[in-house]
Amino acid sequence: MNLEVIKSYLLAKPQTTLSFPFGDDVSVFKVNNKMFALIGVHNDLPMINLKCDPDESLALQDIFDAITPGYHMDKKHWISIYFDGSVPKGEVERLIDNSFLLVVDKMTKKDKRSILLHL
């Protein structure tokens, strides 16, 4: 999977910013200053960390070997997807959308409305 395409998909989300707080090789994507995605490399494989519903996380880990509990994250609420070609692009995009919405859902009504208006 092309990381530049994934980064563009992430940055197309409303009020999303990109920062590099952990070094130039780790891209952190935030909505309204709250992280919803992180792209890096682990064990020589590009990967993305995304927020995920705990029950869905367990189901995804049963289906895809390339989806694991979040690397260096809260393992209950975050997943890592390793780009080994086994997780379809549409599924990765769906999980990105879900991560974004999970983070936005915890915001104030005003902030939530402002962001969701642009989806």
N, C-alpha and C positions, 0 to 999 in steps of 0.2 A: 504494500500500500504506500502511496506517495505521501510523505509527511507534509510536503508543501500544500498539497490539496487539503489535507486534514487541518493544517494551520489556518488556511483560508476559510474553511468551513467554520472553525471555531471563532475566528475574528469577525465573521459575518453576523454573529449573534449580537443583538442590541446591547449597547453599553459595555462591550467586552474590551478588555485591555490585555496586553501582553507584557510580561516583565521577566526578568532573569535573576531572581533573588538568590538562587543556588548556583550561579555560574552561567557562562555562555552556552553550555550544552544542555541546560534544562529550561524549557519554556513553560511559564506558568500563565494560565489564562484565568482572568477574573471578570466577574460581572459585579458592578457596583462595589468593587474592592473585596469581593468574596471569591475564593478559588473554586472553580468547577472542573478544571482540567490541568494536567501537567504532562508534558511530553519530555521524555528522556531516553536513555539507553541503559539496559541492564542485561548482563550476560551476553553482550555483543548484539542484542536485538533491540531495535527501536520499540518503544512502548508508550502507552498513554494511561494515566491514572484518571479515573472518573468516579464521581460520587454515584452510589447505586443503592437502591432499596435492598436491605439485607436478604429478604426472601428471594428476590430476583437474582441477587449475586450468587447464592447457592445453586440455583437452577442453571445459571449461565456456566458456572464452574463444572457442573456435571455434563453439559453439552459440549463445551469448548475447552480443550487442553490449554489453549493460549490465553484463557481468562483465569486469573488467579486473584486471591485477596490482594488488596492494594499494597504495593511495594513501598515501604517506609510511610505508610498511611494507617489510619484507623481501619483495621481489616474487616470490621463489621459493615462499615458504610462506604468503603471505597474498593474499587476493583482495578486491576492492571490488565490491559489488553496488550499482548505481545504481537507485533506485526510479523507473523510468520506465514501469512497468506491463508490461514485457516478460518478466520472470522470475516464474513462478507462485509464489503464496504457499507452496504445498507444497514447492517446490524451495528457497525461502529457508529454510523451517523445517528441511528436511533438511540444508542446509549449516550452519545454526546448530548442529544436533545434532552434526554431524561435527566442527565447530570445537571445541565443548565437549569431546567425547571425545578429540580429538587432544591437547588440553591436559591433561586428566585422565590420559591414558595415560602422560605423562612424570613423573607424581608418584610418591611412594613407595608401596609396596604398601598400607601402612596408610591413607594419605590416599585412595588410589584406592578401596579397599574401602569406606571411610566414605562417599564420594560416590556410588559406583555402587549402594550399598545403597538409596539414596533415589530412584533413577530408576524 
